[in-house]
Amino acid sequence: MNITGRLTRDAQVRTLSDSRQVVNFSVAINESYKNRKGDRVEQTTFFDCAYWISPRVAEWLTKGTVVELTGMVSARAWKNSDGEPRVGLNFNASNIKLHGGGRKAGTAQEAQSGKDSVQAENSKPDLKEPEEDLPF
């Protein structure tokens, strides 16, 4: 199954008791449609995701990043501390494609230290046209 959504928080790497590592993150998928009355209805579905292949991907999975995931979906049910039934969706990702929108690990650190990360990303060197014509 494929899903495309936006990360709701930065990914976290957990190490299990058998030394395996898993990357955990959450993805929100926004959907909108018109009902029979013509009213626009917006619906958000949240997935708790796990990626087992490489923990290094966690540095790129930052809040706000749009990702396309391939993997398996499973549902879980439990009762909260008040005894109310709750449900959730898990997504075990086998492939992750980044589509941007979030902040990179380097710019995240700059933003936390008070620097303007937008200005740093937009400061590109000026490109000039070559002065001579090409030989063909």
N, C-alpha and C positions, 0 to 999 in steps of 0.2 A: 504494500500500500504506500502511496505517496501523500504527504501533506506539506503545505507551505504555510508558514506563519512567522510571527515575530517573537523573539525571546523576551520573556517577562522579567528575567533576572540574569545576572552573570552565571555562567556555568561553574560548577564546583567539582573537584576531583576527590573521590573518596577511595581509601584503600581498605579492602576487606581483610578479614583475619587470615585468609590464605594468600595474601600479598597481591591479589588481583586488584586492578584499579578500574573504576567506572567513572564516567563523566555524567553528572546529573544536571539537567536544566529543564526549564518549563517553557512551553510554546503556546501562544494564543492564536487562534484562527478566528478572524472576524468575517461574518457572513451577513449580507443584507438582502432582503427580498420584499416584495409587496404581497400582502395577504389578499384575500378575496374582496375585502372592502376597499382595497387600493392604498391602505396605510403601509408605510415603510416599517419593516420589522428588522431590528438588528440583533444578532445573536453571536455570542462569543463562546468558543469551546476551548477549554484548557487541556493540555496534555503534559503529564510529567514524563520526561524523556530520559533514557539511559543510552549511553554509547560506550561499548566495551572494547573497541578496537585499539584506540590510541588516546592516552590522556593529554597528549600535546595539543589536541584540537581545542581544549578548553580556553586557551588564551585568545582564540578568535570568536568564541561564543559569548558575546557580551550583550547586555540588555539593549533591546531595540534592533538587533540584527535580524534581517529577514533570512530565513533558512528554508531549504527544501529538503525534506527527510524521506528516506525510503526505509521501510522496516515493517515490523509487526505491531498491531494494536491489541491491547488486552484491557479488560475492564476489571475494576476491583470495587468491593463493597465493604463497608465497616460501619460501626456505630461510634459516634463521637462521645465525648465525656458526659454529655447530657442524655445519652441513650438514643439520640436521633439517628436514623439511618442516613448514610452518606454514600455517594458513588464517585468514582473518578476514572480517568482514562490514562493508561500507561502506553508509551510508545518506545519500543526497543529499536533504535535506529541502527541500520547497517551501512548507510551511506548518508553523508551530509554535504549539501551544496550551499555555499554562502552567497547571498544576493545583496549584501551590503545593508546600510542603514544604521548600523551600530557604531561603536567606537572601537578602535584597535587598542591593544594592550598598551602600547606606547603613549597614545593620546589619552588614554584613561588615566595614566599616572600623571601626565601633564595637567589634565583637568583638575585632579585632586590637589596638585601643588599650586593651583591658582593661575596657571598660564592659560591663555586663550587658545584652545585646541583648534578652533575653526580657522583662526588666522594662520596657524602653523600648517594646516592642510592646504590652505589656499595660496600660500606663498610659493609660487613656481617661478623658475627663472624665465626671463623674457627670451623668446626665440626670435631671431632675426633672419630675414631672407638672405640667401647667399648673394654676394655681390656680383659674381661671375655667372654667365650662362653655362648650362650643362653642355657637354660636347655632342649631344645627339639630338 
